């Protein structure tokens, strides 16, 4: 891994919405990582001090003009990474739940040319992360549906802890799902011939704030994601027929 310090450019894409209580710790931990990760915070229309704190902590900050959603925020990061010629993009949530000690585990298969995209999975082994029952059911359904579609078992389709090589960065800078990007992106990448890999990771509970998806909305979210995935399949087939 020593070559990464001199020859490999790594960008961490951190989408953030109203994370003023978490963002400083996230940026600081990323910047202190031995792999010398550049940190890009995509401020997705926050109404608090997220952007200001991120800049004060040393991150590059892109301010979206309004809330575009997680898909638009992450795609902005891919566009930045592609234009600045980064070799690896690391998607890392701004809520402090991801473990910086596992970054090397996520990136290593990319550097070793073993995969185009690596997903940090909470469900490859028992990570100790407490997932509410309805959300866990949704994860099982997503895993079953997506695995049938792309003919590869992906256990954690909603993980926001991922690494991408240059080919995947360029592809996603031009075409990235906007509604439910993580599970939809698995289908998009899998059906477009990219090599996906999962590695087991741990995940912490939030210290501040709350998830945008709670137990009351889990069923609604699950149904909408499944509909979006099937629509994506139809769009993909239409696009392929026109090529």
N, C-alpha and C positions, 0 to 999 in steps of 0.2 A: 504493500500500500504506500510505500515511501514515494513512488513516482507521482502520486497525486499532489504533493506539495509543490512540485515544480512545473508539471506539464498538464495537469487536468484541472479545468475550471469547473467548479461546482457552484450552482446557485440554489439556494433554498427559497422556494416560493411560499410565502406565508400569507394566505388570505385572512383578513381580519375585519370584523364588524363589531364595534363597541367592545373592544378587549383592552381597555386602558388599565385594568387591574392585572392582566396577564402578560401583555405584550413585552414589557421590559425584560421580564425573566426569560421569555422565549428567545428574544433577540440576543440577549447577553449569553445565554447558553450556546446558541448556534455559533456566535462569533468566537467563542472561546474553544470551540471544538478543534482538535488537532488537525483535521482535514482542511482547515482554512476555507470554510464555507462562506461565500458571499450571501448576504441576507437581503431579500427583496420582500418588503411588506406591501401587499396590495390592500390599501385602505378602501373598503367597499362602502363608502358613504357613511362612515361612522359619525355620530353626533356627539361623541365624547372626545377625549384627548388621545385616542389611539395613535393617530398619525404623528402628533407632536412628540409623544413619548418614544415612539419607534425611531424617529429621527434623532432625538436626544441620546438614544442608546446606541446609535451608530448604524442603523439600517438604511438601505436605499428605500425610499417610499414612493409609491405611485398612488395618487389620489384619484379614485373614480369620481366622476361628477355627481353621481347619485348611486344608490344601491342597485347593483346589477345582478346580484346573486353570486353564489359560490362558483358556478360555472364560468361566468364572465370574468370574475376576479382571477381564477386560476388560469384561464386562457390568456389573460393579460400577462401573467407571469411567463407562460410559454412563449409568447410573442417577444417579450423582453429577452428571454434566454436565447432564442433563436437569433435575434438581431445582434446580440452581444457575443455570439459564438461560444456559448457554454457547452461543455462536453456532457455534463450531467445536470439534471434538474431534480431537486428533492422537494416534494410536496410535504409541507409540515404545517399542521394547524396552529392557529394563533391562540388557542385556549389553554395551552400548557399541558395537554394530556399525553403528548408524545414524549418518548424518552430519548434524549440526545445521545445517550450511551449506545443506542442501537442503530445510529446512523450508518456506521461502518458496515453493519450486517445488511442493511438495505442496499447500500451502494456497491458492495463488493462484487455481486454477480454482474452488475453493469460493467465494471472495470475489467472483469475477467471474460467479458463477451459471452456470458452464459445466458443472458436474457436482455430483452429490449426494455422491459418494464418489470419492476419488482414491487410487490405489494406487501406491506407489513401487516401480518394477519394476527388478530387476537384469538382466532379459533383454530389455528393449526395445532396448538397444544394448549393445555390449561394455563392461561396467563394470570388467572386470579381476578380478571376484570369482571365486575358485576354488571351484567346486562339485564335490563328488565325483561320479564317473560315475553311480552308481546313483541318487543324489538328483537329478541332472540329468535322468536318464531319467524319474523320477517327475514332475518338473516339466513335462516335455513331455507326459506322459500326462494330467496334471491339466489342462493348458492345452487339450488336444484335447477331452477330455470336457466340461469346463465351457463351453468355447466353443460346442460343439454344443448344450448344454442352454440356454444363455442367448442364443445367436446373436450373440455378441460375443467377439472374440478377447481373452483376458486371458492374458498371457504368464507372469506371476509370481503364481500363485494362493496361494502360502504366505507372501508378504511380510507382515511385521508392521509396516510403515511406511505408515500410511494416514491420511487426513483425511476427516472427515465433517461435513456440514452439520446444521442443527438438525432437519430432517425425518428424516434418517438416524439421528441420535442418539436421538430419541424412539422410532423404530421398533425399533432394536436394544436399547434399554433394556428393552423388553418381550419381545423374541424374539431370542435370540442363540445360535448353536450352542455346545454345551458340549464335544463330543468333539474335533473338528478344525476349530476355528472359522474360520481364515482361508480355506481352500478352500470350506468349506461356506457361509460368509457370502457369497462371490461368487455362488453359486447362489441363495441366499435373496434377496439384494438384486436380482440381475438378474431373477429371476422375479417379483419384487414391484414392478417398474416403476421402480426407481431408476436414475439415469443414472451409469454407472461410467466412469472414465477412468484410464488408466495414464500415468505420466510416468517417464522413465528416471532412476535414481538409482545411486549407487555404494554399496558396502557394505564395511565393514572386517572383517577376521578378528577373532575374540575375542582380547582380551589376557589374560583370566583365565577359568577355568572351562571347561566344555565344553557343547556342545549336547545337549539331551535326545534328539536323533535322530542316531544315528551310522550309518555305512555298513552295519553288521551288521543294523540294524533298518529300513533304508530300504524293502526289499521288503515287509516286514510292515506297515509304516506305510502304504505306498502302497495295499495291498490294503484295509486297514481304512478309509482315507479314501474310496476309491471306493465301498465298501459304504455308508458313512455318507451319501455324496452321493446315492446312489440311494434310500436310505431317506428322505432329506429330500424328494426329488421326490415320493415316494408320499405322505408326510405333507402336503406342500403341496397336492397334488391333492385329498386327502380334506378338508382344511380349506376349500379353495375351494368344494367341492361343498356343504359345510354352510352356507356363507355365503348 
